[in-house]
Amino acid sequence: MTAVLAVLYVSAIILIAAFLFTAVDWLEPNRRLAIAFKCAILAAGTAAIANQLLPGGLLAAIDMGR
């Protein structure tokens, strides 16, 4: 994968995560549940970005640690 394509993927992931983060903040009246949703969005975004940037993907990097 080229660097330009990786930057495009990462930018798209960040844009979608920012939209979801704002939507949760705006639509969810329960503050505790909103915080849980925001943490889930951040975790999923981090995993998706790591999957794009690590050689062989995230599962390959996890398997190398064994």
C-alpha positions in Angstrom: 0.0 0.0 0.0 1.3 3.4 -0.9 1.8 6.2 1.6 -0.8 8.4 -0.1 -3.5 5.6 0.1 -2.7 5.0 3.8 -3.1 8.8 4.5 -6.4 8.7 2.6 -7.7 5.8 4.7 -6.5 7.3 8.0 -8.1 10.7 7.1 -11.4 9.0 6.2 -11.4 7.0 9.5 -10.7 10.2 11.5 -13.5 12.1 9.7 -16.0 9.4 10.3 -15.0 9.0 14.0 -15.3 12.8 14.5 -18.8 12.8 13.0 -19.8 9.9 15.2 -18.2 11.5 18.3 -20.2 14.7 17.7 -23.4 12.8 16.9 -23.2 10.9 20.2 -22.5 14.1 22.1 -25.5 15.7 20.5 -28.0 12.9 20.5 -27.4 10.8 23.7 -29.0 12.4 26.8 -27.4 9.9 29.2 -23.9 11.2 30.0 -22.5 7.9 31.2 -23.7 6.0 28.1 -22.3 8.8 25.9 -18.9 8.4 27.5 -19.0 4.6 26.9 -20.0 5.2 23.2 -17.2 7.7 22.8 -14.7 5.3 24.3 -15.9 2.6 21.9 -15.6 5.0 18.9 -12.0 5.9 19.9 -11.1 2.3 20.4 -12.5 1.2 17.0 -10.9 4.2 15.3 -7.5 3.4 16.8 -7.7 -0.3 15.8 -8.7 0.7 12.2 -5.8 3.1 11.9 -3.4 0.6 13.4 -4.7 -2.0 11.0 -3.9 0.3 8.1 -0.4 1.4 9.3 1.1 -1.8 10.6 2.8 -4.1 8.1 0.5 -7.1 7.5 -2.3 -5.6 9.5 -3.1 -5.5 13.2 -3.6 -9.3 13.6 -0.2 -9.9 12.1 1.4 -7.5 14.6 -0.4 -9.2 17.5 0.6 -12.6 16.3 4.3 -11.5 16.2 4.2 -10.8 19.9 3.8 -14.5 20.8 
